[in-house]
Amino acid sequence: MLFAMLRRLRFYPTPARQIKRICGCRASALYLTLLCTAASVPSHAQNRSETYKAALVYKILEQIKWPPSSETFDLAYLGADKQQWQQLQLLHKRSLHGRQIKLQRLHKLADAQNLEALVLDAEFSQRLEQVSAAMQRQGTLVISDTAKQKNLLMVNFIYPDKKRISFELNRYQIISAGLQLSNDILLLGGSEVDIAEALNELNHTLRRQLDELGSDRKKLKQLQHELQQNRKALTEQQQQIASTQTRFDKLKSEYLQLIQNLDSSREQLLQNNNILSNQQNELAHKESSISALNRLIDENKNMLTEQANKLQQQRAALGSQEQELQSQLEAIKNQGSKIRLQTYLLAGSAITLFIVLAFGAALYRISRARKNAYDKLELSKKQVEHTLVKLKETQQQLVMSEKMAALGSLVAGVAHEINTPLGVGVTAASHLSDSFEHFKKLYQSGELKRSDFEQFIEQNEDAGELLLKNLSRASDLIRNFKQVAVDQSSEERRHFNLHAYCLEIWDTLYHHTKQQGIELQLDIDNSLELDSYPGMLSQVITNLIMNSMVHAFAEQSSPRVYISADSDDECCRILYRDNGCGIDSAVREQIFDPFFTTRRSEGGSGLGMHICFNLIQQLGGSIDCLANANGAQFELKLPLTSPALGLDVAATQTPKS
């Protein structure tokens, strides 16, 4: 029965002599065969597949021997697959060849040092040439996943189809690394790489290197030819240097003759210097005489300057006396004008007093009128403030109604969407029950055949797969709806992944979007996380998607919604756009104003985009409607860590025009 099941699952073929060998193995070998056979069973979940691969890794390591080393067996995983890493952790501290496995996770190839075995994920397996170069001469077994370079691999996981996992090994590479390979390893279900094909690839590489070596030799001959030419040129230059040396010796003798002439010229210069010093002494004596005459001239200039100053002072005194006489005459004239001015001032004072009294009475009347107007203005201000409070309360009620309406639409859509997988699940469960009853009757009556048993397994397998798939779909919808609904109805702050949260929001709206055939394209880094209020962000994105559904896609045959995001150290920028009819510039200027709508006759409240604006403001960010010729486009800027919410509600804010 076991061998028939193995053949049905297309496992490793079992000739008669291998059947005898398997039957003679101990119980652990039988357990190993069953465990590896399970790896070929159709895998409906990634977690089970990784569990089988981890078990297969352990069994492969048991079939290979390493040279004597430390007390621990160093095993490392290089990759980013979290599920594969979680299943490999089950091997940590297990015993292998009398040594305890020490498992570690690497993030870059440079950290892979002094290892017995290295497990690669599918991404690093595509760089097998680089990994093999780094692991060369270390005696490390490299276990890859769907690697393409057959001549470099040691052990490589392959997938003959979607329902099976197997492996292939290159015995040449394993032995070249100094490892001993057991002949029983192929009993695990693997296969050997065609050594001839690997050697052909190696020969092809060697031929290419020989061609490169031939081209290098040609370049070397060319360089040797150039070297000979350079040597000839060097000989010619040496000859030129010899002739130059002859001319230099001749110039040197001329130089010595010039030095002798220079010495005689120096003696003549010394004599001339002595004569010059005598003449300088005579000149200094004459300069001292000239300086004495200059001092006498300066003294005479000072005396003349003092006399000129005295004359100037006398002239100034005469001028001041003339000014005093003139001022006395003017004073006499001024006294007469003052008397006339005082008479005029008395008459003007009487007129001014009368004007002041009249002006005071007018000011009194104006102040009383101003006080009355101020009292009326204060009363009007209180009435306006009271009206504003009522308006804010009304806005809060409208915002809450809008949120509850969106949540009600979300509940209706998710309920309709859940109904389909649950109905299919009920049908599959009913089929399972009927099939089991039929199988039970055959068994009790003793009419059960092998074909009936196989038919029962196949039908139940398909029904179980269908039931599991639809229940998983319903579970995902309920989980996403629960998270989004809780976020929209509360203001709880938490850390969340932006990419995953956008997918959850889209799943909750799937009932609405599938009716119009709207597709979503996300371009958000999986590592982008926010510390914020997801309920507010969910309401904003939901409003944008619903606006696109209502206004944008009336004439679009293949509607699409694009959401992308990037970030720096402090801020996250989210870009939302669709391929609909777009937004006019006049509408774009008023789109965030409260109660502004282009479909008021169809029941539009005009508060959707106003609520989006206020929610983004409350999160400490901004939202803008950008011009775009191919549809609507909105840019949201949010801090990675939102500020704490204040006491004011979002509806009390008003966007600036």
C-alpha positions as CSV (number, residue, x, y, z in Angstrom):
1,M,0.0,0.0,0.0
2,L,2.9,2.3,0.9
3,F,4.7,1.7,-2.4
4,A,1.4,2.2,-4.4
5,M,0.9,5.6,-2.7
6,L,4.5,6.5,-3.5
7,R,4.0,5.7,-7.2
8,R,0.8,7.7,-7.2
9,L,2.6,10.7,-5.8
10,R,5.3,10.2,-8.4
11,F,8.0,9.8,-5.7
12,Y,11.3,8.0,-6.1
13,P,10.9,4.7,-8.2
14,T,11.3,1.5,-6.2
15,P,12.9,-1.4,-8.1
16,A,13.0,-4.8,-6.4
17,R,16.6,-4.6,-5.1
18,Q,16.0,-1.1,-3.6
19,I,12.7,-2.4,-1.9
20,K,14.8,-5.1,-0.2
21,R,17.3,-2.5,0.9
22,I,14.6,-0.2,2.3
23,C,12.9,-3.1,4.2
24,G,16.3,-3.9,5.8
25,C,16.8,-0.3,7.2
26,R,15.9,0.5,10.8
27,A,12.7,2.2,11.9
28,S,14.2,5.7,11.7
29,A,15.0,5.2,8.0
30,L,11.3,4.3,7.5
31,Y,10.3,7.4,9.3
32,L,12.7,9.5,7.1
33,T,11.2,8.0,3.9
34,L,7.6,8.8,5.1
35,L,8.6,12.3,6.1
36,C,10.2,13.0,2.7
37,T,7.3,11.4,0.9
38,A,5.1,14.0,2.6
39,A,7.2,16.7,1.0
40,S,5.8,15.6,-2.4
41,V,2.2,15.8,-1.3
42,P,0.3,18.8,-2.8
43,S,1.0,21.8,-0.6
44,H,-1.9,24.1,0.0
45,A,-0.1,26.3,2.6
46,Q,3.4,27.9,2.5
47,N,4.0,27.0,6.1
48,R,3.7,23.2,5.4
49,S,6.0,23.5,2.4
50,E,8.7,25.2,4.5
51,T,8.3,22.5,7.2
52,Y,9.0,19.8,4.7
53,K,12.0,21.6,3.3
54,A,13.4,22.0,6.9
55,A,13.0,18.3,7.5
56,L,14.6,17.5,4.2
57,V,17.6,19.8,5.0
58,Y,18.1,17.8,8.2
59,K,18.0,14.5,6.5
60,I,20.4,15.6,3.7
61,L,22.9,16.8,6.4
62,E,22.7,13.3,8.0
63,Q,23.9,11.7,4.7
64,I,27.0,13.9,4.4
65,K,30.2,13.8,6.5
66,W,32.5,16.7,7.3
67,P,36.1,16.6,8.4
68,P,36.6,16.7,12.2
69,S,36.0,20.2,13.5
70,S,34.5,21.9,16.6
71,E,32.0,20.5,19.0
72,T,29.1,22.4,17.3
73,F,27.7,22.1,13.8
74,D,27.5,25.7,12.4
75,L,24.5,26.0,10.1
76,A,23.4,29.4,8.7
77,Y,20.5,30.8,6.7
78,L,21.0,33.6,4.2
79,G,17.7,35.1,3.0
80,A,14.6,37.1,3.8
81,D,11.9,34.4,3.8
82,K,10.4,34.6,7.4
83,Q,8.5,31.3,7.2
84,Q,11.5,29.4,6.0
85,W,13.6,30.9,8.8
86,Q,10.9,30.0,11.4
87,Q,10.9,26.3,10.3
88,L,14.7,26.1,10.2
89,Q,14.8,27.3,13.8
90,L,13.4,23.9,14.7
91,L,16.8,22.4,13.9
92,H,18.6,24.6,16.4
93,K,20.4,22.6,19.1
94,R,19.4,19.3,17.6
95,S,22.1,16.6,17.5
96,L,23.8,15.8,14.1
97,H,26.8,13.4,13.8
98,G,27.3,13.6,17.5
99,R,27.5,17.5,17.4
100,Q,24.9,20.1,18.4
101,I,23.5,22.2,15.6
102,K,24.2,26.0,16.1
103,L,21.8,27.9,13.8
104,Q,22.3,31.5,12.8
105,R,20.7,33.9,10.4
106,L,22.8,36.1,8.0
107,H,21.7,39.2,6.1
108,K,24.8,39.6,3.9
109,L,27.2,37.2,2.2
110,A,30.3,38.7,3.9
111,D,29.2,37.3,7.3
112,A,29.3,33.7,6.0
113,Q,32.5,32.5,7.6
114,N,33.6,29.1,9.1
115,L,30.3,27.3,8.3
116,E,29.6,23.6,7.8
117,A,26.4,24.3,5.8
118,L,24.6,27.4,4.3
119,V,20.9,27.4,3.3
120,L,20.0,30.1,0.7
121,D,16.5,31.4,-0.2
122,A,15.3,31.7,-3.8
123,E,16.7,35.3,-4.2
124,F,20.2,34.5,-3.1
125,S,20.2,31.3,-5.1
126,Q,20.1,33.4,-8.3
127,R,23.6,34.7,-7.1
128,L,25.0,31.2,-6.8
129,E,28.2,32.1,-8.7
130,Q,29.0,34.9,-6.1
131,V,28.2,32.6,-3.2
132,S,30.3,29.7,-4.6
133,A,33.3,32.1,-5.0
134,A,32.9,33.2,-1.4
135,M,32.5,29.7,0.0
136,Q,35.5,28.3,-2.1
137,R,38.0,26.2,0.0
138,Q,35.9,26.6,3.2
139,G,34.4,23.1,3.1
140,T,30.8,24.5,3.3
141,L,27.8,22.7,1.9
142,V,25.6,25.2,0.0
143,I,21.8,24.3,-0.2
144,S,20.1,26.5,-2.8
145,D,16.6,26.9,-4.0
146,T,15.7,26.8,-7.7
147,A,19.2,27.7,-8.8
148,K,19.9,27.8,-12.6
149,Q,23.7,27.3,-12.6
150,K,23.9,23.5,-12.5
151,N,27.7,23.4,-12.7
152,L,28.0,25.4,-9.5
153,L,25.3,23.9,-7.2
154,M,25.8,21.3,-4.5
155,V,22.2,20.6,-3.3
156,N,19.4,22.4,-4.9
157,F,15.6,22.3,-4.2
158,I,13.4,22.0,-7.3
159,Y,9.7,21.9,-7.9
160,P,8.8,19.4,-10.7
161,D,5.2,20.8,-10.5
162,K,3.1,22.9,-8.1
163,K,2.4,19.8,-5.9
164,R,5.9,18.4,-5.4
165,I,9.1,19.3,-3.7
166,S,12.3,17.5,-4.6
167,F,16.1,18.2,-4.8
168,E,19.0,17.6,-7.1
169,L,22.7,17.3,-6.1
170,N,26.0,17.8,-7.9
171,R,28.3,15.0,-6.5
172,Y,31.4,16.6,-8.2
173,Q,31.0,19.9,-6.3
174,I,30.3,18.2,-3.0
175,I,33.5,16.0,-3.2
176,S,35.5,19.0,-4.4
177,A,34.6,20.8,-1.2
178,G,36.2,17.9,0.8
179,L,32.9,16.4,1.9
180,Q,32.0,12.7,2.0
181,L,28.6,11.8,0.4
182,S,26.6,8.7,1.4
183,N,25.2,6.6,-1.4
184,D,21.8,6.4,0.4
185,I,21.1,10.1,-0.1
186,L,19.2,9.4,-3.3
187,L,16.7,7.4,-1.3
188,L,15.4,10.7,0.0
189,G,13.8,11.3,-3.4
190,G,16.4,13.5,-5.1
191,S,18.3,13.2,-8.3
192,E,21.9,13.8,-9.5
193,V,22.8,16.6,-11.9
194,D,24.1,15.4,-15.3
195,I,27.9,15.6,-14.7
196,A,28.6,15.5,-18.4
197,E,26.5,18.6,-18.8
198,A,28.2,20.3,-15.9
199,L,31.6,19.4,-17.4
200,N,30.5,20.7,-20.8
201,E,29.7,24.0,-19.1
202,L,33.1,23.9,-17.4
203,N,34.8,23.2,-20.7
204,H,32.9,26.1,-22.3
205,T,34.2,28.4,-19.5
206,L,37.8,27.1,-19.9
207,R,37.6,27.7,-23.7
208,R,36.4,31.2,-23.1
209,Q,39.3,31.8,-20.7
210,L,41.8,30.3,-23.2
211,D,40.5,32.6,-25.8
212,E,41.0,35.5,-23.4
213,L,44.5,34.2,-22.7
214,G,45.3,34.1,-26.4
215,S,44.2,37.7,-26.8
216,D,46.3,38.6,-23.8
217,R,49.4,36.9,-25.4
218,K,48.8,39.0,-28.6
219,K,48.7,42.1,-26.5
220,L,51.9,41.0,-24.7
221,K,53.7,40.5,-28.1
222,Q,52.6,43.9,-29.1
223,L,53.9,45.4,-25.9
224,Q,57.3,43.6,-26.4
225,H,57.5,45.1,-29.9
226,E,56.8,48.5,-28.4
227,L,59.4,47.9,-25.8
228,Q,62.1,47.2,-28.5
229,Q,61.2,50.4,-30.2
230,N,61.5,52.2,-26.9
231,R,64.9,50.7,-26.4
232,K,66.1,51.9,-29.8
233,A,64.8,55.4,-28.9
234,L,66.6,55.2,-25.6
235,T,69.9,54.3,-27.4
236,E,69.5,57.4,-29.6
237,Q,68.8,59.5,-26.6
238,Q,72.0,58.2,-24.9
239,Q,74.0,59.3,-28.0
240,Q,72.4,62.7,-27.8
241,I,73.3,62.9,-24.1
242,A,77.0,62.1,-24.9
243,S,77.2,64.9,-27.5
244,T,75.4,67.2,-25.0
245,Q,78.0,66.3,-22.4
246,T,80.8,67.4,-24.8
247,R,79.1,70.7,-25.4
248,F,78.7,71.0,-21.6
249,D,82.4,70.5,-21.0
250,K,83.2,73.3,-23.5
251,L,80.7,75.6,-21.8
252,K,82.2,74.8,-18.4
253,S,85.6,76.0,-19.5
254,E,84.0,79.2,-20.8
255,Y,82.3,79.5,-17.5
256,L,85.6,79.3,-15.6
257,Q,87.0,82.1,-17.8
258,L,84.0,84.2,-17.0
259,I,84.6,83.7,-13.3
260,Q,88.1,85.0,-13.6
261,N,86.9,88.0,-15.4
262,L,84.2,88.5,-12.7
263,D,86.9,88.5,-10.0
264,S,88.8,91.3,-11.7
265,S,85.5,93.2,-12.1
266,R,84.9,92.8,-8.3
267,E,88.2,94.4,-7.5
268,Q,87.4,97.3,-9.7
269,L,84.0,97.5,-8.1
270,L,85.6,97.8,-4.6
271,Q,87.6,100.7,-5.7
272,N,84.6,102.4,-7.1
273,N,82.7,101.8,-3.8
274,N,85.4,103.5,-1.8
275,I,85.2,106.6,-4.1
276,L,81.4,106.5,-3.7
277,S,81.6,106.4,0.1
278,N,83.8,109.5,0.2
279,Q,81.4,111.4,-2.1
280,Q,78.5,110.3,0.2
281,N,80.2,111.7,3.2
282,E,80.6,115.1,1.5
283,L,76.9,115.0,0.5
284,A,75.9,114.3,4.1
285,H,77.8,117.4,5.3
286,K,76.1,119.5,2.7
287,E,72.7,118.1,3.7
288,S,73.3,119.1,7.3
289,S,74.0,122.7,6.2
290,I,70.8,122.7,4.1
291,S,68.7,121.5,7.1
292,A,70.0,124.3,9.3
293,L,68.9,126.9,6.7
294,N,65.5,125.2,6.5
295,R,65.1,125.6,10.3
296,L,65.7,129.3,10.0
297,I,63.1,129.6,7.2
298,D,60.5,127.7,9.3
299,E,61.1,130.1,12.3
300,N,60.5,133.1,10.0
301,K,57.3,131.5,8.6
302,N,56.0,131.0,12.2
303,M,56.5,134.6,13.1
304,L,54.6,135.8,10.0
305,T,51.8,133.3,10.8
306,E,51.4,134.7,14.3
307,Q,51.2,138.3,13.0
308,A,48.6,137.3,10.5
309,N,46.5,135.6,13.2
310,K,46.6,138.7,15.4
311,L,45.3,140.9,12.4
312,Q,42.5,138.3,11.9
313,Q,41.4,138.6,15.5
314,Q,41.3,142.3,15.4
315,R,39.1,142.2,12.3
316,A,36.8,139.7,14.0
317,A,36.4,142.0,17.0
318,L,35.4,144.9,14.8
319,G,32.8,142.6,13.1
320,S,31.3,141.5,16.4
321,Q,30.9,145.1,17.5
322,E,29.0,145.9,14.2
323,Q,26.7,142.9,14.8
324,E,25.9,144.1,18.3
325,L,24.9,147.5,17.0
326,Q,22.7,145.8,14.4
327,S,21.0,143.5,16.9
328,Q,20.1,146.5,19.2
329,L,18.4,148.2,16.2
330,E,16.4,145.0,15.5
331,A,15.4,144.6,19.2
332,I,13.8,148.1,19.1
333,K,11.8,147.1,16.0
334,N,10.7,143.8,17.6
335,Q,9.3,145.4,20.7
336,G,6.9,147.5,18.6
337,S,5.8,144.3,16.7
338,K,5.3,142.4,19.9
339,I,2.9,145.0,21.2
340,R,0.8,144.7,18.1
341,L,1.0,140.9,18.3
342,Q,-0.3,140.8,21.9
343,T,-3.3,142.8,20.8
344,Y,-4.1,140.4,18.1
345,L,-3.6,137.4,20.4
346,L,-6.2,138.6,22.9
347,A,-8.8,138.9,20.2
348,G,-7.9,135.4,18.9
349,S,-8.0,133.8,22.3
350,A,-11.6,134.9,22.8
351,I,-12.6,133.4,19.4
352,T,-10.7,130.2,20.2
353,L,-12.4,129.8,23.6
354,F,-15.8,130.0,21.9
355,I,-14.8,127.4,19.3
356,V,-13.4,125.0,22.0
357,L,-16.7,125.1,23.9
358,A,-18.7,124.3,20.8
359,F,-16.3,121.5,19.9
360,G,-16.6,120.0,23.4
361,A,-20.4,119.9,23.2
362,A,-20.1,118.1,19.8
363,L,-17.7,115.5,21.2
364,Y,-20.0,114.8,24.1
365,R,-22.9,114.0,21.7
366,I,-20.5,111.8,19.5
367,S,-19.3,109.8,22.6
368,R,-22.9,109.0,23.6
369,A,-23.8,107.9,20.1
370,R,-20.6,105.7,20.0
371,K,-21.5,104.1,23.3
372,N,-24.9,103.2,22.0
373,A,-23.4,101.7,18.8
374,Y,-20.9,99.7,20.9
375,D,-23.6,98.2,23.0
376,K,-25.5,97.1,19.9
377,L,-22.3,95.7,18.4
378,E,-21.6,93.6,21.6
379,L,-25.1,92.2,21.5
380,S,-24.7,91.2,17.8
381,K,-21.4,89.6,18.6
382,K,-22.9,87.4,21.3
383,Q,-25.7,86.4,18.9
384,V,-23.1,85.5,16.2
385,E,-21.1,83.4,18.7
386,H,-24.2,81.5,19.8
387,T,-25.0,80.8,16.1
388,L,-21.4,79.6,15.5
389,V,-21.6,77.1,18.4
390,K,-24.9,75.7,17.0
391,L,-23.2,75.5,13.5
392,K,-20.2,73.6,15.0
393,E,-22.6,71.2,16.7
394,T,-24.5,70.7,13.5
395,Q,-21.2,70.0,11.6
396,Q,-20.2,67.4,14.2
397,Q,-23.5,65.7,13.8
398,L,-23.2,65.7,10.0
399,V,-19.6,64.3,10.3
400,M,-20.8,61.5,12.6
401,S,-23.7,60.8,10.3
402,E,-21.3,60.6,7.3
403,K,-19.0,58.2,9.3
404,M,-21.9,56.0,10.3
405,A,-23.2,56.0,6.7
406,A,-19.8,54.9,5.4
407,L,-19.5,52.2,8.1
408,G,-23.1,51.0,7.3
409,S,-22.2,50.7,3.6
410,L,-19.0,48.9,4.6
411,V,-21.0,46.4,6.7
412,A,-23.5,45.8,3.9
413,G,-20.7,45.2,1.3
414,V,-18.6,42.9,3.6
415,A,-21.8,40.9,4.5
416,H,-22.6,40.4,0.8
417,E,-19.0,39.5,0.1
418,I,-18.8,37.0,3.0
419,N,-22.0,35.3,1.8
420,T,-20.3,33.8,-1.3
421,P,-17.4,31.9,0.3
422,L,-19.6,30.8,3.2
423,G,-22.2,29.4,0.8
424,V,-19.5,27.5,-1.1
425,G,-18.1,26.3,2.2
426,V,-21.5,25.0,3.3
427,T,-21.9,23.2,0.0
428,A,-18.5,21.6,0.3
429,A,-19.1,20.6,3.9
430,S,-22.5,19.0,2.8
431,H,-20.7,17.1,0.0
432,L,-18.1,15.9,2.5
433,S,-20.9,14.7,4.9
434,D,-22.7,12.8,2.1
435,S,-19.4,11.3,0.8
436,F,-18.5,10.1,4.3
437,E,-22.0,8.5,4.8
438,H,-21.7,6.7,1.5
439,F,-18.2,5.5,2.4
440,K,-19.4,4.4,5.9
441,K,-22.2,2.3,4.4
442,L,-19.8,0.6,2.0
443,Y,-17.4,-0.2,4.8
444,Q,-20.1,-1.5,7.2
445,S,-21.6,-3.7,4.4
446,G,-18.1,-5.1,3.5
447,E,-18.4,-4.0,-0.1
448,L,-15.6,-1.4,0.1
449,K,-13.1,-1.7,-2.8
450,R,-9.8,-0.1,-3.3
451,S,-11.1,2.0,-6.2
452,D,-13.9,3.3,-3.8
453,F,-11.3,4.2,-1.2
454,E,-9.2,6.0,-3.8
455,Q,-12.3,7.8,-5.1
456,F,-13.2,8.8,-1.6
457,I,-9.7,10.2,-1.0
458,E,-9.7,12.2,-4.2
459,Q,-13.2,13.7,-3.7
460,N,-12.6,14.6,-0.1
461,E,-9.2,16.1,-1.0
462,D,-10.8,18.4,-3.6
463,A,-13.8,19.2,-1.3
464,G,-11.4,19.9,1.6
465,E,-9.3,22.1,-0.5
466,L,-12.4,24.1,-1.7
467,L,-13.7,24.3,1.9
468,L,-10.3,25.5,3.3
469,K,-9.9,28.1,0.5
470,N,-13.4,29.6,0.9
471,L,-13.2,29.6,4.7
472,S,-9.8,31.3,4.6
473,R,-11.3,33.9,2.3
474,A,-14.2,34.5,4.7
475,S,-11.8,34.6,7.6
476,D,-9.6,37.2,5.8
477,L,-12.7,39.3,5.0
478,I,-13.9,39.2,8.6
479,R,-10.5,40.0,10.0
480,N,-9.9,42.9,7.7
481,F,-13.5,44.2,8.2
482,K,-13.1,43.9,12.0
483,Q,-9.8,45.8,12.0
484,V,-11.0,48.6,9.6
485,A,-14.4,48.9,11.4
486,V,-12.8,49.2,14.8
487,D,-10.4,51.8,13.5
488,Q,-13.1,53.9,11.9
489,S,-15.3,53.8,15.0
490,S,-12.6,54.7,17.4
491,E,-9.6,57.0,17.7
492,E,-7.1,54.4,18.9
493,R,-3.4,55.1,18.1
494,R,-1.1,52.2,17.1
495,H,1.7,51.2,14.9
496,F,0.6,49.7,11.6
497,N,2.1,48.7,8.2
498,L,0.8,51.1,5.5
499,H,1.0,48.5,2.6
500,A,-0.9,45.8,4.5
501,Y,-3.5,48.3,5.9
502,C,-4.3,49.7,2.4
503,L,-4.9,46.1,1.2
504,E,-7.3,45.6,4.2
505,I,-9.2,48.7,3.3
506,W,-9.5,47.6,-0.4
507,D,-10.8,44.1,0.8
508,T,-13.6,45.8,2.8
509,L,-14.6,47.8,-0.3
510,Y,-14.3,44.8,-2.7
511,H,-18.1,44.4,-2.9
512,H,-18.4,48.0,-4.3
513,T,-15.3,48.0,-6.5
514,K,-15.9,44.6,-8.2
515,Q,-19.3,45.9,-9.6
516,Q,-17.4,48.4,-11.7
517,G,-14.4,46.2,-12.3
518,I,-12.0,48.6,-10.6
519,E,-8.4,47.5,-10.2
520,L,-6.0,48.6,-7.5
521,Q,-2.2,49.1,-8.1
522,L,-0.1,49.6,-5.0
523,D,3.4,50.9,-5.0
524,I,4.3,51.0,-1.3
525,D,7.4,49.7,0.5
526,N,6.5,46.7,2.7
527,S,8.7,48.1,5.5
528,L,6.9,51.5,5.7
529,E,5.2,51.8,9.1
530,L,3.3,54.7,10.7
531,D,2.7,55.5,14.4
532,S,-0.7,57.2,13.9
533,Y,-4.5,56.8,14.0
534,P,-5.4,54.2,11.4
535,G,-9.1,54.9,11.7
536,M,-8.8,58.5,10.4
537,L,-6.5,57.4,7.6
538,S,-8.9,54.6,6.6
539,Q,-11.8,57.1,6.4
540,V,-9.7,59.4,4.2
541,I,-8.7,56.6,1.7
542,T,-12.3,55.2,1.7
543,N,-13.7,58.6,0.9
544,L,-11.2,59.0,-2.0
545,I,-12.0,55.6,-3.4
546,M,-15.8,56.2,-3.1
547,N,-15.4,59.6,-4.8
548,S,-13.6,58.0,-7.7
549,M,-16.4,55.4,-8.0
550,V,-19.2,58.0,-8.0
551,H,-17.6,60.8,-10.1
552,A,-14.7,59.4,-12.1
553,F,-15.5,56.2,-13.9
554,A,-18.8,56.9,-15.7
555,E,-17.1,56.6,-19.2
556,Q,-14.0,54.5,-18.3
557,S,-14.0,50.9,-19.6
558,S,-11.0,49.8,-17.5
559,P,-11.0,51.9,-14.3
560,R,-7.9,51.8,-12.1
561,V,-6.9,53.3,-8.8
562,Y,-3.2,53.9,-8.0
563,I,-1.8,54.4,-4.5
564,S,1.9,55.0,-4.0
565,A,3.9,56.1,-1.0
566,D,7.5,57.1,-0.1
567,S,9.1,58.5,3.0
568,D,12.1,60.3,4.5
569,D,13.2,60.5,8.1
570,E,10.2,62.4,9.4
571,C,7.4,62.5,6.7
572,C,5.4,60.1,4.6
573,R,4.1,61.2,1.2
574,I,1.0,59.3,-0.1
575,L,0.0,59.8,-3.8
576,Y,-3.6,58.8,-4.7
577,R,-4.8,59.0,-8.3
578,D,-7.3,57.4,-10.7
579,N,-7.6,57.2,-14.5
580,G,-11.1,58.8,-14.6
581,C,-12.5,62.0,-16.1
582,G,-10.4,64.3,-13.8
583,I,-11.4,67.4,-11.9
584,D,-11.8,70.9,-13.3
585,S,-9.7,73.8,-12.0
586,A,-12.8,75.6,-10.7
587,V,-13.9,72.6,-8.7
588,R,-10.4,71.9,-7.5
589,E,-10.3,75.4,-5.8
590,Q,-13.4,74.6,-3.8
591,I,-13.2,70.8,-3.3
592,F,-12.3,71.0,0.4
593,D,-15.0,73.6,1.3
594,P,-17.8,72.4,3.5
595,F,-21.1,71.6,1.8
596,F,-19.6,72.0,-1.7
597,T,-20.8,69.2,-4.1
598,T,-21.4,68.8,-7.8
599,R,-24.2,66.3,-7.2
600,R,-26.4,67.9,-4.6
601,S,-29.5,66.9,-6.6
602,E,-28.4,63.2,-6.3
603,G,-28.1,63.3,-2.5
604,G,-24.5,64.5,-2.1
605,S,-23.8,66.2,1.3
606,G,-20.6,68.1,0.2
607,L,-18.8,67.0,3.5
608,G,-16.7,64.1,2.2
609,M,-13.6,66.0,1.1
610,H,-14.1,68.5,3.9
611,I,-13.9,65.6,6.4
612,C,-10.8,64.3,4.6
613,F,-9.1,67.7,4.9
614,N,-9.9,68.1,8.6
615,L,-8.8,64.5,9.5
616,I,-5.4,65.0,7.7
617,Q,-5.0,68.3,9.5
618,Q,-5.7,66.6,12.8
619,L,-3.1,64.0,12.0
620,G,-0.5,66.8,11.6
621,G,-0.3,66.6,7.8
622,S,-1.7,68.2,4.7
623,I,-3.8,67.1,1.6
624,D,-3.7,68.8,-1.8
625,C,-5.7,68.2,-5.0
626,L,-3.1,68.3,-7.8
627,A,-3.7,69.1,-11.5
628,N,-3.6,66.0,-13.7
629,A,-4.7,65.6,-17.3
630,N,-5.4,61.8,-16.9
631,G,-7.7,61.8,-13.8
632,A,-7.9,63.0,-10.3
633,Q,-4.8,63.2,-8.2
634,F,-4.4,63.9,-4.4
635,E,-1.2,64.3,-2.4
636,L,-1.2,63.4,1.3
637,K,1.7,64.4,3.6
638,L,1.7,62.8,7.0
639,P,4.3,62.6,9.8
640,L,5.7,59.2,10.5
641,T,4.7,59.8,14.2
642,S,1.4,61.8,14.4
643,P,0.9,64.3,17.2
644,A,-1.5,63.5,20.0
645,L,-5.1,64.4,19.2
646,G,-6.4,67.7,20.7
647,L,-9.9,68.3,22.2
648,D,-11.2,70.0,19.1
649,V,-13.1,67.8,16.7
650,A,-12.1,67.7,13.1
651,A,-15.3,69.2,11.8
652,T,-14.5,72.5,13.5
653,Q,-11.6,73.3,11.1
654,T,-12.1,75.0,7.8
655,P,-9.6,74.9,4.9
656,K,-8.0,78.0,3.6
657,S,-9.1,79.0,0.1
